[in-house]
Amino acid sequence: MTIQDSTILKIQQLPDSLVQEVNDYVDFLLLKHNSPRWQLWHQFSEGLETVESDFFDYLRNLEDYENRLARGEIQW
């Protein structure tokens, strides 16, 4: 029995919800090993992390500014 056959037998024993997870993971592996597409995904995810971290800093600074306004430490 090949590894493919063994894997198929295991998948056939899973409930549909877990088969969907396996299918999603297989999609991920196919993407990861398709170098040009993986590079694009990697660049996108790095950019997204940067945007989210910058936005978090913006929100934290805005909260601090609003709190200082409320305490009367600064004026608008």
Residue, then its C-alpha position, 0 to 999 in steps of 0.5 A: m500500500t502506498i502512502q497515497d492509498s494509506t492517506i486516502l483510507k484515513i481521509q475516508q474515515l473522517p467526518d466531512s468537517l475534518v475532510q474540509e480541514v484536510n482539503d484546506y491544508v492540501d491547498f496550503l501545501l500546494l500553494k507553498h510548494n508553487s514558488p511564485r504563488w508562495q512568494l506573492w502570498h508571503q509578500f502580501s502577508e508581510g505587508l498586511e502585518t505591517v499595516e495592522s501594526d501601524f494601525f494598532d499604533y495609530l489607535r493606541n496614540l489616538e486613545d492616548y490623545e483622547n484621554r489627555l484631552a478628557r483630563g484637560e492636559i491638552q486642548w483641542 
